[in-house]
């Protein structure tokens, strides 16, 4: 609902003071969204794909070239910018997907299962990239891998069946307590 892909059933969602229902075009410009299974255009080179994504967001040519160059550097994929996406590993494809999300320089980044299918080294690299972006952007991660979330996030909100069952900063989590423990404890309250 935040991204505008699903219609709002209750309440109001505002992104930087733009209502997603009444001013969806401006609200969506504030958001970079990476779904779990991003449809990449595998017959494009990495730089072509990023330029295409920038064009979809109506970024002018000068800014587009600057943004593509910057995101290639930020995501650490400059070395594959001229390769076809279909020839990349799963980890690089995930990075290209993330770069496509960031090329418009959104203020809010929403990532759905960003570590899905990555090997341990790729997870570490992707984690570092996300940590760097949270310095200047609001990053929202949806994931079932709770241990991974605790490595990246400053605040954790656990939602079960559409209801918030836990909302804590990482600092509030007691020593030795895992996110899984919190989830189970909060679920037991409903019984």
ABEGO torsion letter per residue (X at the ends): XAAGABBBABEBBBBGGBBAAABAAAAAAABBBBBABBBBBAABBAAAAAAAAAAAAGBBAAAAAAAAAAAAAAAGAAAAAABBAAABBAAAAAAAAAAAAAAAGBABBBBBGAABGBBAAAAAAAAAAAAAAAAABBBBBBBABAAAAAAABABBBBBBGGBBABBBBAAABBBGBBAAAAAAAAAAAAX
